[in-house]
């Protein structure tokens, strides 16, 4: 499987769990963001900050993590040939190849 194809496949598999976890957390914090009454100023500030942070982290996890993965593999892929002599590389490669056949 090619690098881009494998990355897109992994991103599609990760999309639903990331969205469900993020939305559940943001909905759990929503009462802090919309509270009113005594002490609501601090609760609103915390709730808004947490929801904004989680929203930005979700966007980063969905879009930028796969992009950074591909960039890192392409950037450091030249060093892979030098590591083929390592005993750890051969054991990991054998394990990985038997799992993906």
Steps between C-alpha positions, in 0.01 A plus 500: 500500500634840409576760768227748405241227453584346839486841669159581352372157605626553856351851514161366394513232768595754768238762403198360684672423833667841504175682427296299750751549781542870430130572470419307818762698692384834356136422580603408853668838545217694334318569830809688620499718189131592521455523876353808665465615856751547778852415391399449139769733366778261593302197388426663163866584450615148583226335292564720197875445520465123536253473211718717277809299585326171437360626171844608381658172620235306308572688179873445549451128565278448197686704240855577605615177666475299174673781309784515753531121489546497122742792517707330771516169315601673178755719678666223699438215256856521369632388838299177475760333276773556759292332771442176307811346661351534848377178668199694628401601148498144368290373793252786467479458123433129528228554759338778297513310171340188650218707651422678172493199272 
